[in-house]
Amino acid sequence: MTENATATRDRLATLVEEASDGAIAAAEARAGGVRLSALGLTSLARMRLIDAVESEYGVEIDLGARGFQLVDDLDALTAHLVAG
């Protein structure tokens, strides 16, 4: 993983923690291998995460199934943002 990808992944993990009001620790999100929903990411937290990612990275995440799946996988979301 490149330095940029690592930094992006770490920031996203922090955003997950903030969006979930601490229910999912950044370290848990970074551990990988598990969907964020399996860690307890609620639909409200997912919407907060989408808003935070869109604001911070200047992107728009489709609210359809693909967008929701993307935001459920920290590695996929990182790859999507790094690919730009």
GUMAR-120134 format. One record per residue: x negated, y, z negated of N, C-alpha, C in turn. Coordinates in steps of 0.1 Angstrom, whole numbers, plus 2048, in hexadecimal, padded with zeros to 3 digits. Layout:
# GUMAR-120134
<<X; Y; Z>; <X; Y; Z>; <X; Y; Z>>
...
# end
This chain:
# GUMAR-120134
<<7F7; 7F4; 800>; <800; 800; 800>; <7F7; 80C; 800>>
<<7FA; 816; 808>; <7F3; 822; 809>; <7F5; 82B; 7FD>>
<<7EC; 834; 7FB>; <7ED; 83D; 7EF>; <7FA; 845; 7F0>>
<<7FE; 849; 7FC>; <80B; 851; 7FE>; <817; 848; 7FA>>
<<816; 83B; 7FF>; <821; 832; 7FB>; <822; 82F; 7ED>>
<<817; 82E; 7E6>; <816; 82B; 7D8>; <81C; 837; 7D0>>
<<818; 843; 7D4>; <81D; 84F; 7CE>; <82C; 851; 7D0>>
<<831; 84E; 7DC>; <83F; 84F; 7DF>; <847; 844; 7D7>>
<<842; 838; 7D6>; <848; 82E; 7CE>; <849; 831; 7BF>>
<<83E; 837; 7BA>; <83E; 83B; 7AC>; <848; 846; 7A9>>
<<849; 84F; 7B3>; <853; 85A; 7B1>; <861; 855; 7B2>>
<<863; 84C; 7BB>; <871; 846; 7BD>; <874; 83E; 7B0>>
<<86B; 837; 7AA>; <86E; 830; 79E>; <872; 83A; 792>>
<<86B; 845; 792>; <86F; 850; 788>; <87D; 855; 78B>>
<<880; 857; 798>; <88E; 85B; 79C>; <898; 851; 798>>
<<895; 844; 799>; <89E; 83A; 795>; <8A1; 83B; 786>>
<<896; 83D; 77E>; <898; 83E; 770>; <8A1; 84A; 76D>>
<<89E; 856; 773>; <8A6; 862; 771>; <8B5; 860; 775>>
<<8B7; 85A; 781>; <8C4; 858; 786>; <8CD; 84E; 77D>>
<<8C6; 845; 777>; <8CD; 83B; 76F>; <8CD; 83F; 760>>
<<8C9; 84C; 75D>; <8C9; 851; 750>; <8C1; 848; 746>>
<<8B6; 842; 74C>; <8AD; 83A; 744>; <8B1; 82C; 743>>
<<8BC; 828; 748>; <8C0; 81A; 747>; <8B6; 810; 74E>>
<<8B0; 816; 759>; <8A6; 80E; 760>; <899; 816; 75F>>
<<88F; 811; 758>; <882; 818; 756>; <87B; 818; 763>>
<<873; 822; 765>; <86B; 823; 771>; <862; 817; 773>>
<<85D; 812; 768>; <854; 806; 769>; <85C; 7FA; 76E>>
<<869; 7F8; 769>; <871; 7ED; 76E>; <874; 7EF; 77D>>
<<877; 7FB; 782>; <879; 7FD; 790>; <86D; 7FA; 798>>
<<861; 7FE; 793>; <854; 7FC; 79A>; <850; 7ED; 79A>>
<<855; 7E5; 791>; <851; 7D7; 790>; <855; 7D0; 79D>>
<<85F; 7D4; 7A4>; <863; 7CE; 7B1>; <868; 7C0; 7B0>>
<<86C; 7BB; 7BC>; <871; 7AE; 7BD>; <880; 7AC; 7B9>>
<<886; 7B7; 7B3>; <893; 7B6; 7AF>; <89B; 7C2; 7B4>>
<<8A6; 7C0; 7B9>; <8AF; 7CB; 7BD>; <8B2; 7D4; 7B2>>
<<8B3; 7E1; 7B4>; <8B6; 7EB; 7AA>; <8C3; 7E8; 7A3>>
<<8CD; 7E3; 7AB>; <8DA; 7E0; 7A6>; <8D9; 7D5; 79C>>
<<8D0; 7CB; 79E>; <8CE; 7C0; 795>; <8C8; 7C5; 788>>
<<8C1; 7D0; 788>; <8BC; 7D6; 77C>; <8C6; 7DF; 775>>
<<8D1; 7E1; 77B>; <8DC; 7E9; 775>; <8DF; 7F6; 77B>>
<<8DA; 7F9; 787>; <8DD; 805; 78E>; <8EC; 805; 791>>
<<8F3; 80F; 78B>; <902; 810; 78E>; <904; 818; 79A>>
<<911; 818; 79F>; <914; 81F; 7AB>; <912; 82E; 7A8>>
<<915; 833; 79C>; <913; 841; 799>; <904; 845; 79A>>
<<8FC; 83C; 794>; <8ED; 83E; 794>; <8E8; 83D; 7A2>>
<<8EE; 835; 7AA>; <8E9; 834; 7B8>; <8EC; 841; 7C0>>
<<8F8; 847; 7BD>; <8FB; 853; 7C4>; <8F2; 85E; 7BF>>
<<8EE; 85E; 7B2>; <8E5; 868; 7AD>; <8D7; 866; 7B3>>
<<8D3; 859; 7B5>; <8C6; 856; 7BB>; <8C6; 85B; 7C9>>
<<8D1; 859; 7D1>; <8D2; 85D; 7DF>; <8D0; 86C; 7DF>>
<<8D7; 873; 7D7>; <8D7; 882; 7D6>; <8C8; 887; 7D3>>
<<8C2; 880; 7CA>; <8B4; 884; 7C6>; <8AA; 882; 7D1>>
<<8AC; 876; 7D8>; <8A3; 873; 7E3>; <8A5; 87C; 7EE>>
<<8B1; 87F; 7F2>; <8B4; 888; 7FD>; <8AF; 896; 7FA>>
<<8B0; 89B; 7ED>; <8AB; 8A8; 7EA>; <89C; 8A9; 7EA>>
<<896; 89F; 7E4>; <887; 89F; 7E2>; <880; 89D; 7EF>>
<<885; 894; 7F8>; <87E; 890; 804>; <884; 896; 811>>
<<88E; 89E; 80F>; <894; 8A4; 81B>; <899; 89B; 826>>
<<89F; 890; 821>; <8A4; 886; 82A>; <8B3; 884; 827>>
<<8BA; 87D; 830>; <8C8; 87A; 82E>; <8CA; 86B; 82E>>
<<8CF; 866; 824>; <8D2; 857; 823>; <8E0; 854; 826>>
<<8E2; 84C; 830>; <8EF; 848; 834>; <8F6; 841; 829>>
<<903; 845; 826>; <90A; 840; 81B>; <911; 833; 81F>>
<<90E; 82E; 82B>; <914; 821; 82F>; <90C; 815; 828>>
<<90F; 809; 82C>; <909; 7FE; 826>; <8FA; 7FE; 827>>
<<8F4; 802; 832>; <8E6; 802; 834>; <8DF; 80C; 829>>
<<8E5; 817; 827>; <8E0; 821; 81E>; <8E0; 81C; 810>>
<<8EB; 815; 80C>; <8EC; 810; 7FF>; <8E3; 805; 7FD>>
<<8E0; 7FC; 807>; <8D7; 7F2; 806>; <8C9; 7F7; 804>>
<<8C6; 802; 80C>; <8B9; 808; 80C>; <8B6; 80D; 7FE>>
<<8BF; 813; 7F7>; <8BD; 819; 7EA>; <8BE; 80F; 7DF>>
<<8C0; 802; 7E2>; <8C0; 7F8; 7D9>; <8B3; 7F0; 7D8>>
<<8AA; 7F4; 7E1>; <89D; 7EE; 7E2>; <892; 7F8; 7E2>>
<<88A; 7F9; 7D7>; <880; 804; 7D6>; <876; 803; 7E1>>
<<871; 7F7; 7E4>; <867; 7F5; 7EF>; <86C; 7F9; 7FC>>
<<879; 7F6; 800>; <87F; 7F9; 80D>; <880; 809; 80D>>
<<885; 80F; 802>; <886; 81D; 802>; <879; 824; 804>>
<<86F; 81F; 7FD>; <861; 825; 7FE>; <85D; 824; 80D>>
<<85E; 818; 813>; <85A; 816; 821>; <861; 820; 82A>>
<<86E; 821; 828>; <876; 82A; 830>; <871; 839; 82F>>
<<86E; 83D; 823>; <86A; 84B; 821>; <85C; 84D; 826>>
<<853; 844; 824>; <845; 845; 829>; <845; 845; 838>>
<<84D; 83D; 83E>; <84D; 83C; 84D>; <853; 849; 853>>
<<85A; 850; 84B>; <85F; 85E; 84E>; <868; 85F; 859>>
# end
